[in-house]
């Protein structure tokens, strides 16, 4: 009977710990999900802004505001930054 009582105490103790820890873990998980979603939104906004910068640079080049050499250098830089943003987005998925 002592072994059965010890087993019962152990089961009750494990259940109590599980009941106490479950909400704490859930709250942590929800915060992590919210942080990841905020980061995703930030990266999506950065991606759209970078695409706009690329389009603006192309327009400036077509209008003669940028030399071909300046445009090529700027375009290369902007596209490299866009690729990095896309990689960051891919890492989140």
Protein Blocks (a to p, Z undefined) as FASTA:
>chain_A
ZZmmmmmmmmmmmmmmmmmmmmmmmmmmmmmmmmmmmmmmmmmmmmmmmmmmmmmmmmmm
mnopacfklmmmmmmmmmmmmmmmmmmmmmmZZ
